[in-house]
């Protein structure tokens, strides 16, 4: 197993990355400051311990003198008992003149240090700090004051300082992280708003522009870039609209001529059944091509706006569509509770449902049901057949342009029907899905209320 794959990666959002970079820099500075504070505190505590030892040694040394017999003695005062708790006076012969005799281990160590020079012995143990202060009289050393202090309180203070500064640093970093994300999010909010605005304009009003309003320099560059993208998109859409109109005009005229000629030929071919059947096939194919052309043109124009305008009675439109189609041996029925207003033009709804009926009638065994249901949020139109179901591998791809089913059939289509349905429904502000019913296939579109 790759351990790197288990580690969290960098934030995916720009706000998170900027906040993380800023927090990393701040963490470095906070760590340096925390270390500096603890070093200063530790140094100050050491100095306080040394000053205490020097002051205590000086106070004790002031009480040491030689009596008339030349013996080292200590002149007692009212506060000597407090000093004697942490100080020893050791004569040159190793005799302890003054000191806490209840602590023999410390007394033995003090005698051992009494011959050292003035200062802090390097061999002092880890828990106690010692200080040696020789006492002189008439130019010669007569005794040594050895003082000591326990380092435990100072270590406790250092540990508490370290813990406090670490906790404070963590709280500071946590607050800084929240503040950085919030401030960076507010700073980047105009970028998000401009991006969403450009997306909406590109869908429903490609002629809108940000212009040169007063904004920060970075946002001016973004606005100019987005305006350039909208300019190019507008040019493409205008070209597509013009091309759609030209194709529509060029193809409708010859198709109308074909249908007119077929009508003329059928008037004189009623005595020849074969010729009559051939002309009927040509007429059906020509009308089917006209319907496909209308669907293509409608789909092309739908890309120029966010939603297709208009509204209609879906039940009436669906019944008119079904009644006007040749069904052959397949029964097509519309199941509707009554008038249902839907937010799409009747012609567009007809173009969207027609490819679904074509597919359903092509594969149905005996029946196709067109079901209409008005929910609280949307109007649902389902086309259900009792033919073979969608292949599981095709369910997620049936609306892709050029996609045909995995199961071979004799239909020579190009796989554009369902793709056009999705394009029209999406342009109308709806959605379309495909599913298997257990006894066939179903395609359902959800459209806004009218």
Secondary structure, DSSP 4 states (H G I P E B T S, - for coil): --GGGGS----SSHHHHHHHHHHHHHHHHHHHHHHHHHHHHHHHHHHHHHHHHHHHHHHHHTTEEE-TTS-EEE---TTHHHHHTTEEEEETTS-EEES-TT-HHHHHHHHHHTTSPSB--TT--SSEEEEEEEEEETTEEEEEEEEEEESHHHHHHHHHHHHHHHHHHHHHHHHHHHHHHHHHHHHHHHHHHHHHHHHHHHHH-TT---TT-S--HHHHHHHHHHHHHHHHHHHHHHHHHHHHHHHHHHHHHHHHHHHHHHHHHHHT-TT-HHHHHHHHHHHHHHHHHHHHHHHHHHHHHHTTSSS----EEHHHHHHHHHHTS--TT-EEEEE-SS--EESS-HHHHHHHHHHHHHHHHHH-SSEEEEEEEE-SSEEEEEEEESSPPPPGGGTTTTTSTT---SS--S----S-HHHHHHHHHHHTT-EEEEEE-SSSEEEEEEEEB-
